[in-house]
Amino acid sequence: QVQLVESGGGLVQPGGSLRLSCAASGSIFGFNTMGWYRQAPGKERDLVATITSGGTTNYADSVKGRFTISRDNPKNTVYLQMNSLKPEDAAVYYCLLERYGVNYWGKGTLVTVSP
């Protein structure tokens, strides 16, 4: 069993910043990939960024240069620093942990970008 708990969402003005956190617990030893996806109302869930336990990162083009993903392996926590937020970044952000082909999801945290 794997549990993922996200935090850090909220309301921010355009141009502002937020930092999301996701703490993982359970059977997560060994190599895994953690990351963030997001889903806006009426849209599909899309990749935001991922990071492997070795530190290799991958970003959606729409967030490159603005968002930074990082992880603290001893704490089993992944972070998403979001800067220069735009209204189109508003969505529910979901934490992902992928381990040996199995995906585990958090319940999501809402990010609202509005004046």
ABEGO torsion letter per residue (X at the ends): XBBBBBBGBEBBBBGBBBBBBBBBBEBABEBBBBBBBBBBBGBBBBBABBBBAAGBBBBBAAABGABBBBBBAAAGBBBBBBBGBBAAABBBBBBBBBBGGBBBBBAEBBBBBBX
